[in-house]
Amino acid sequence: MTYRVLVVDDSKLARMAVAKALRTLQPEWIRVEATNADEALALVRDSAVDIALLDFNMPGRDGLDLAADLRRLHPAMPVAVISANTQVEVVNRAREIGATFLPKPLADPALKEFLAVAALHLASVSR
């Protein structure tokens, strides 16, 4: 099955790194990008998005605030917050929202595991 993955990061280089990893791990999946929370919410409202990969540290609202918004709009959407900030408070807040926390630099095995679990989850809720 093909899924649409939203990648949100204010850094073009970071978005390119995630795009490369996605192409390697799931070449048939469609990637859409946003540079901040407002752009991401507009994309989600205007088109179907199945999975979200969010940077934590962005100008304006951070990735955790965006994750909470996405969970309210689409409770079944798998969401991951990606950050080099591995403080317990950040990791715990991601979990409380229902998001997966992935540390930066993003390693292919961690992303691969998140995407596999996300695909299984989406397959189970679409039945």
LINMO-V410733 format. One record per helix or strand. SS is the DSSP state (a for helix, b for strand). FROM is the first residue (numbers start at 1). LEN is the number of residues. If there is no record, write none. Layout:
SS&FROM&LEN, SS&FROM&LEN
//
This chain:
b&4&5, a&12&14, b&30&5, a&37&10, b&51&5, a&63&11, b&78&6, a&88&10, b&100&4, a&108&18
//
